[in-house]
Amino acid sequence: MVRTRPDLSYTKEHEWVKVEDGKAYVGITYYAQEQLGDIVFVELPEVDDDFSRDEEVCVVESVKAVADIYAPISGTIEEVNEKLLDNPEIVNSDPYGEGWLFMMSISDEGELNDLLTAEEYEKILEEEGEG
């Protein structure tokens, strides 16, 4: 499995962001899902809810722990991945694809500049002894 993808941006809190057609798809990284173990439940946000950057958006629960997922940027939830309601394990099997959590509008494109590149995120994992 690929730990990072160069076409995505990352947060220190182990979320990834993919900007497509002016919208931001958000999920958790391969590292995050690996640390959580088998994911058994995902509590998704409501469509049309507004979030500021770093605000708690949803919760991912695994057999080991419960993890809060934070907004990597400010915006409005436009779509959630409803497949995860019945099949939360998709986050484990395809964290960068079918395991996306939610898609949001981008209210401040300048915040995208604060996200990490794949290389910067890998460096953080190495510094934390996870590389």
CORVENCOR-V110299 format. One record per residue. N is the residue number from 1. PHI is phi in whole degrees, 0 to 359 (none if undefined). Layout:
# CORVENCOR-V110299
n->N phi->PHI
n->N phi->PHI
This chain:
# CORVENCOR-V110299
n->1 phi->none
n->2 phi->278
n->3 phi->286
n->4 phi->220
n->5 phi->236
n->6 phi->294
n->7 phi->273
n->8 phi->247
n->9 phi->251
n->10 phi->224
n->11 phi->244
n->12 phi->294
n->13 phi->273
n->14 phi->73
n->15 phi->260
n->16 phi->244
n->17 phi->225
n->18 phi->237
n->19 phi->268
n->20 phi->218
n->21 phi->53
n->22 phi->77
n->23 phi->243
n->24 phi->246
n->25 phi->272
n->26 phi->230
n->27 phi->209
n->28 phi->255
n->29 phi->286
n->30 phi->304
n->31 phi->301
n->32 phi->297
n->33 phi->294
n->34 phi->293
n->35 phi->293
n->36 phi->288
n->37 phi->84
n->38 phi->295
n->39 phi->279
n->40 phi->245
n->41 phi->200
n->42 phi->230
n->43 phi->262
n->44 phi->271
n->45 phi->285
n->46 phi->271
n->47 phi->298
n->48 phi->82
n->49 phi->287
n->50 phi->262
n->51 phi->224
n->52 phi->266
n->53 phi->306
n->54 phi->74
n->55 phi->276
n->56 phi->294
n->57 phi->252
n->58 phi->205
n->59 phi->228
n->60 phi->243
n->61 phi->244
n->62 phi->236
n->63 phi->293
n->64 phi->264
n->65 phi->198
n->66 phi->244
n->67 phi->239
n->68 phi->280
n->69 phi->248
n->70 phi->252
n->71 phi->291
n->72 phi->286
n->73 phi->215
n->74 phi->274
n->75 phi->168
n->76 phi->246
n->77 phi->291
n->78 phi->252
n->79 phi->202
n->80 phi->238
n->81 phi->274
n->82 phi->292
n->83 phi->301
n->84 phi->288
n->85 phi->296
n->86 phi->263
n->87 phi->224
n->88 phi->297
n->89 phi->293
n->90 phi->301
n->91 phi->299
n->92 phi->288
n->93 phi->279
n->94 phi->210
n->95 phi->298
n->96 phi->261
n->97 phi->234
n->98 phi->295
n->99 phi->270
n->100 phi->299
n->101 phi->262
n->102 phi->207
n->103 phi->238
n->104 phi->228
n->105 phi->289
n->106 phi->249
n->107 phi->273
n->108 phi->218
n->109 phi->298
n->110 phi->298
n->111 phi->293
n->112 phi->298
n->113 phi->291
n->114 phi->274
n->115 phi->285
n->116 phi->269
n->117 phi->282
n->118 phi->302
n->119 phi->295
n->120 phi->295
n->121 phi->294
n->122 phi->301
n->123 phi->298
n->124 phi->296
n->125 phi->298
n->126 phi->295
n->127 phi->295
n->128 phi->275
n->129 phi->80
n->130 phi->254
n->131 phi->275
